[in-house]
Amino acid sequence: MTKAAVCREIGKPLEILDLELQAPKAGEVRVRLGASGVCHSDLSVQNGTLLQPVPAVLGHEGAGTVVEVGEGVEHLAVGDHVVISWVPQCGTCYFCERDQGELCEVGSAALITGGLLDGTSRFLLQGQPVLQMAAAGTFSEETVVPAIGAVKIDPDVPLEQAALIGCGVLTGFGAAVNTASIRQGDSVAVVGCGGVGLNVIQGARHAGAERIIAVDMVDGKLERARQFGATDTLNAGAGDPVAQVMELTGGRGADVSFEVIGLEQTIEQSFNMARRGGQTILVGVPTIETNFTTPAAFGLVFAEKTVKGCWYGSSNVHRDVPKLARLYMEGELMLDELISREIALEDVNSAFEAMGSGDVARSVIKYS
């Protein structure tokens, strides 16, 4: 049995339940979680913004220790420390071979079913299946995941910090380093300075951006953005954020703008903040109904602007997770500062409530 936080009904608080966890099948591993970050995407499943069949064990940003290995798994062994990837990446499909592992045909199928690669989950409640979010289910003391979704890391990396690499860090840092084309000395604007936005900021700094403009409506988030490398901060509630960015960039706009919220209004603002010939990177996950429109001639062709979507930081997890872990150990990546508080699994609902506060970058569930 394993204790887990289960979403049984959309819009209702998660329930802490004892579940049966089946043994890993071929190509799978069982992981004892050391820690799991509480990400806004988890809240988006709980409140129905993101579609996920229920009942399901939520959580997709975790790290732990392999305790059992299924048939055919050769690259992992019992005792290995791993970061869970919520997009398992096979390395051999059409997209993986083109270095677009975030779009892996094999792993993406699991996101639709709410199960593992075969469409089924390993969690049971009174003999009935309980699904697991993003082939992960890290709001649980233990979970079973596809072996291609467990990335081995140096055991010296603390699991609380390693867990954050699995989603928020990889998504934000990757958006700046992989998805965008930031050049040395560029100016960037980051709209939305929550956990992912902070990592866009430190990714932009790593990529060589000279001016990093953080935009948010919460002063606490803007203060933290400076800690992560923002050179300028703008409260969007204190005036037109587009005009403010223009003023800071000589009237041209940012070389690269990032939208890290997922709202129609902020997507439009981010696009308008980018200079002629610049890029807008859409990182925040909008609702299905959200649309973005711009005049084709003056918005795109004459201005030669580029709009790019960013899924999971355009990352190859088998390359980028160990890279980020190494950068942390070398003092080049801020992870300790992302952890606002460590909580028990039973406190997960309070972590959802705290997300709107500028005082919390990430709540991290620490398992004993």
Secondary structure in CASP SS format (residue, H / E / C, confidence):
PFRMAT SS
TARGET T0000
AUTHOR 0000-0000-0000
METHOD secondary structure of the structure
MODEL  1
M C 1.00
T E 1.00
K E 1.00
A E 1.00
A E 1.00
V E 1.00
C E 1.00
R C 1.00
E C 1.00
I C 1.00
G C 1.00
K C 1.00
P C 1.00
L C 1.00
E E 1.00
I E 1.00
L E 1.00
D E 1.00
L E 1.00
E E 1.00
L E 1.00
Q C 1.00
A C 1.00
P C 1.00
K C 1.00
A C 1.00
G C 1.00
E E 1.00
V E 1.00
R E 1.00
V E 1.00
R E 1.00
L E 1.00
G E 1.00
A E 1.00
S E 1.00
G E 1.00
V E 1.00
C C 1.00
H H 1.00
S H 1.00
D H 1.00
L H 1.00
S H 1.00
V H 1.00
Q H 1.00
N C 1.00
G C 1.00
T C 1.00
L C 1.00
L C 1.00
Q C 1.00
P C 1.00
V C 1.00
P C 1.00
A E 1.00
V E 1.00
L C 1.00
G C 1.00
H C 1.00
E C 1.00
G E 1.00
A E 1.00
G E 1.00
T E 1.00
V E 1.00
V E 1.00
E E 1.00
V E 1.00
G C 1.00
E C 1.00
G C 1.00
V C 1.00
E C 1.00
H C 1.00
L C 1.00
A C 1.00
V C 1.00
G C 1.00
D C 1.00
H E 1.00
V E 1.00
V E 1.00
I E 1.00
S C 1.00
W C 1.00
V C 1.00
P C 1.00
Q C 1.00
C C 1.00
G C 1.00
T C 1.00
C C 1.00
Y H 1.00
F H 1.00
C H 1.00
E H 1.00
R C 1.00
D C 1.00
Q C 1.00
G H 1.00
E H 1.00
L H 1.00
C C 1.00
E H 1.00
V H 1.00
G H 1.00
S H 1.00
A H 1.00
A H 1.00
L H 1.00
I H 1.00
T H 1.00
G C 1.00
G C 1.00
L C 1.00
L C 1.00
D C 1.00
G C 1.00
T C 1.00
S C 1.00
R C 1.00
F E 1.00
L E 1.00
L E 1.00
Q C 1.00
G C 1.00
Q E 1.00
P E 1.00
V E 1.00
L E 1.00
Q E 1.00
M H 1.00
A H 1.00
A H 1.00
A C 1.00
G C 1.00
T C 1.00
F C 1.00
S E 1.00
E C 1.00
E E 1.00
T E 1.00
V E 1.00
V E 1.00
P E 1.00
A H 1.00
I H 1.00
G H 1.00
A E 1.00
V E 1.00
K E 1.00
I C 1.00
D C 1.00
P C 1.00
D C 1.00
V C 1.00
P C 1.00
L H 1.00
E H 1.00
Q H 1.00
A H 1.00
A H 1.00
L H 1.00
I H 1.00
G H 1.00
C H 1.00
G H 1.00
V H 1.00
L H 1.00
T H 1.00
G H 1.00
F H 1.00
G H 1.00
A H 1.00
A H 1.00
V H 1.00
N H 1.00
T H 1.00
A C 1.00
S C 1.00
I C 1.00
R C 1.00
Q C 1.00
G C 1.00
D C 1.00
S E 1.00
V E 1.00
A E 1.00
V E 1.00
V E 1.00
G C 1.00
C C 1.00
G C 1.00
G H 1.00
V H 1.00
G H 1.00
L H 1.00
N H 1.00
V H 1.00
I H 1.00
Q H 1.00
G H 1.00
A H 1.00
R H 1.00
H H 1.00
A H 1.00
G C 1.00
A C 1.00
E C 1.00
R E 1.00
I E 1.00
I E 1.00
A E 1.00
V E 1.00
D E 1.00
M C 1.00
V C 1.00
D H 1.00
G H 1.00
K H 1.00
L H 1.00
E H 1.00
R H 1.00
A H 1.00
R H 1.00
Q H 1.00
F C 1.00
G C 1.00
A C 1.00
T C 1.00
D E 1.00
T E 1.00
L E 1.00
N E 1.00
A H 1.00
G H 1.00
A H 1.00
G C 1.00
D C 1.00
P H 1.00
V H 1.00
A H 1.00
Q H 1.00
V H 1.00
M H 1.00
E H 1.00
L H 1.00
T C 1.00
G C 1.00
G C 1.00
R C 1.00
G C 1.00
A E 1.00
D E 1.00
V E 1.00
S E 1.00
F E 1.00
E E 1.00
V C 1.00
I C 1.00
G C 1.00
L C 1.00
E H 1.00
Q H 1.00
T H 1.00
I H 1.00
E H 1.00
Q H 1.00
S H 1.00
F H 1.00
N H 1.00
M H 1.00
A E 1.00
R E 1.00
R E 1.00
G E 1.00
G E 1.00
Q E 1.00
T E 1.00
I E 1.00
L E 1.00
V C 1.00
G C 1.00
V C 1.00
P C 1.00
T C 1.00
I C 1.00
E C 1.00
T C 1.00
N C 1.00
F C 1.00
T C 1.00
T C 1.00
P C 1.00
A H 1.00
A H 1.00
F H 1.00
G H 1.00
L H 1.00
V H 1.00
F C 1.00
A C 1.00
E C 1.00
K C 1.00
T E 1.00
V E 1.00
K E 1.00
G E 1.00
C C 1.00
W C 1.00
Y H 1.00
G H 1.00
S H 1.00
S C 1.00
N C 1.00
V H 1.00
H H 1.00
R H 1.00
D H 1.00
V H 1.00
P H 1.00
K H 1.00
L H 1.00
A H 1.00
R H 1.00
L H 1.00
Y H 1.00
M H 1.00
E C 1.00
G C 1.00
E C 1.00
L C 1.00
M C 1.00
L C 1.00
D H 1.00
E H 1.00
L H 1.00
I E 1.00
S E 1.00
R E 1.00
E E 1.00
I E 1.00
A C 1.00
L H 1.00
E H 1.00
D H 1.00
V H 1.00
N H 1.00
S H 1.00
A H 1.00
F H 1.00
E H 1.00
A H 1.00
M H 1.00
G H 1.00
S C 1.00
G C 1.00
D C 1.00
V C 1.00
A C 1.00
R E 1.00
S E 1.00
V E 1.00
I E 1.00
K E 1.00
Y C 1.00
S C 1.00
END
